[in-house]
């Protein structure tokens, strides 16, 4: 008797991506697409309805994002097997997703070559993280992370606020804001505000 097919749910707000995943899975007899969702809230609802073996999850979606949806699904079923699909290789974002409960992390550019193996690996209880993402995680594993306050300041910097405006928004002194910026620059190994924002966005610490 043949093994049952791996039942897959795909969550992404772009229909073209969902159609592409469906076409890929249709070429493999050991797996089948059982459902689709286009945001995090719908992902949780569909997961509870369908109880798929593997869920493919985008991260950037309107409303409840992918990391929040992973956490919500894991709260319902700690054994849920989830593979992230994203365009971003940033280590900070990947670590958030893996800590929330994802077992796989793929770049959308690698779906054609890597998706099927990732589904099989995660279904077997293994991890599957794209090599570029794994390299970024390893590169920054010993770095001191930014504090919540530092991330909040960097988000305000990214939308063009000056130190005085940041101080007023966060009810801090300008000197305190300057001190936090100095710490941010040291942790990110950058020399100025623009470079700090660029590096933080690339790594997934903030979103632009």
C-alpha positions in Angstrom: 0.0 0.0 0.0 1.3 3.5 -0.9 2.1 6.0 1.7 -0.5 8.7 2.1 0.2 12.0 0.3 1.7 14.9 2.1 -1.2 17.4 2.5 0.0 21.0 1.9 -1.6 24.3 2.7 -0.1 27.4 1.0 -0.5 30.9 2.5 0.5 34.0 0.4 -1.3 37.2 -0.6 -0.2 36.8 -4.2 -2.4 34.5 -6.3 0.4 34.0 -8.8 2.7 32.5 -6.2 -0.1 30.2 -4.9 -0.7 29.1 -8.5 3.0 28.4 -9.0 3.2 26.3 -5.8 0.1 24.4 -7.0 1.8 23.7 -10.4 5.0 22.5 -8.7 3.2 20.1 -6.3 1.0 18.7 -9.2 4.2 17.2 -10.6 4.9 15.0 -7.5 2.7 12.0 -6.6 3.7 12.0 -2.9 2.1 15.4 -2.1 -1.1 17.4 -2.8 -2.3 20.9 -2.3 -5.4 20.8 0.0 -6.0 24.5 0.6 -4.9 28.2 0.2 -5.1 31.3 2.3 -4.2 34.9 1.5 -3.4 36.3 5.0 -2.5 35.2 8.5 -6.0 35.2 9.9 -7.3 33.1 7.1 -4.2 30.8 7.5 -5.2 30.0 11.0 -8.8 29.3 10.1 -7.8 27.1 7.1 -5.2 25.3 9.2 -7.8 24.4 11.8 -10.3 23.3 9.1 -7.8 21.2 7.1 -5.1 20.1 9.5 -2.5 19.9 6.7 0.8 18.0 7.1 2.9 21.0 6.0 1.9 24.7 5.8 3.8 27.0 3.5 3.8 30.5 4.9 4.6 33.9 3.5 5.8 36.5 6.0 4.8 39.9 4.6 1.0 39.9 4.5 -1.7 42.5 5.4 -3.3 42.2 8.8 -1.8 39.3 10.7 1.7 38.7 9.3 3.4 35.4 8.8 5.3 35.3 12.1 2.1 36.0 14.1 0.3 33.3 12.1 3.0 30.8 12.8 2.7 31.6 16.5 -1.1 31.3 16.4 -1.0 27.9 14.6 1.7 26.6 17.0 -0.5 27.7 20.0 -3.2 25.4 18.6 -0.8 22.6 17.6 2.8 22.6 18.8 3.6 19.9 16.3 2.5 21.9 13.3 5.1 21.8 10.5 5.5 25.1 8.8 7.9 26.3 6.0 8.4 30.0 5.5 8.4 31.3 1.9 9.9 34.8 1.6 11.9 37.1 -0.6 14.1 38.3 2.3 17.3 36.5 3.5 17.6 38.7 6.6 18.8 36.8 9.7 16.7 38.7 12.3 13.5 37.9 10.4 14.4 34.3 10.0 15.3 33.9 13.7 11.9 35.4 14.6 10.1 32.9 12.3 12.1 29.9 13.5 11.5 30.9 17.2 7.8 31.2 16.5 7.8 27.6 15.3 8.8 27.4 11.7 10.8 24.3 10.7 11.8 25.5 7.3 12.8 28.8 5.7 13.0 29.2 1.9 13.6 32.1 -0.4 11.0 32.4 -3.1 13.7 32.6 -5.7 14.6 29.0 -4.8 11.1 27.4 -4.9 11.6 25.6 -8.2 14.8 23.9 -7.0 14.2 23.5 -3.3 10.5 23.6 -2.3 9.7 19.9 -2.8 12.8 18.7 -0.8 11.9 21.2 1.9 8.4 19.9 2.2 9.6 16.3 2.4 12.3 17.2 5.0 10.0 19.1 7.3 7.3 16.4 7.0 9.9 13.9 8.2 10.5 16.1 11.2 13.8 17.7 10.0 14.7 21.4 9.5 15.3 22.9 6.1 16.8 26.4 6.0 18.0 27.9 2.7 21.9 28.1 2.7 22.0 31.9 2.3 19.7 32.4 5.2 21.6 29.9 7.3 24.8 31.7 6.5 23.4 35.0 7.6 22.2 33.5 10.9 25.6 32.0 11.5 27.3 35.3 10.6 25.3 37.3 13.3 24.7 34.6 15.9 27.2 36.2 18.3 26.1 39.8 17.7 24.4 41.7 20.6 20.8 42.2 19.5 19.2 45.6 19.4 16.9 46.3 22.4 13.2 47.1 21.9 13.9 50.7 22.6 16.7 50.8 20.0 14.5 49.2 17.4 11.7 51.7 18.1 14.3 54.6 17.6 15.6 53.1 14.4 12.0 52.8 13.0 11.5 56.5 13.6 14.9 57.3 12.0 13.8 55.2 9.0 10.8 57.5 8.4 12.9 60.7 8.6 12.5 61.8 12.2 15.3 63.9 13.8 16.6 63.3 17.3 14.4 66.0 18.8 11.3 64.5 17.2 12.3 61.0 18.3 12.9 62.3 21.9 9.4 63.9 21.9 7.7 60.8 20.5 9.3 58.4 22.9 9.4 60.8 25.9 13.2 60.7 26.2 15.8 63.4 26.3 17.8 64.1 23.2 21.0 63.0 24.9 19.3 59.6 25.6 18.4 59.3 22.0 21.9 60.1 20.9 23.2 57.5 23.3 20.9 54.9 21.9 22.0 55.8 18.3 25.6 55.4 19.3 24.8 51.9 20.7 22.8 51.0 17.5 25.7 52.1 15.3 28.1 49.9 17.3 25.9 46.8 17.3 25.2 47.1 13.5 28.9 48.1 12.8 27.8 51.2 10.9 28.9 54.9 11.0 25.7 56.8 10.2 21.9 56.8 10.3 21.4 56.0 6.7 23.7 53.0 6.8 22.0 51.8 10.0 18.6 51.9 8.4 19.9 50.1 5.3 21.5 47.3 7.3 18.6 46.9 9.7 16.1 46.6 6.8 18.3 44.1 5.0 18.6 41.9 8.1 14.9 42.1 8.8 15.3 44.0 12.1 12.9 46.7 10.7 10.6 46.9 7.7 10.6 49.9 5.4 
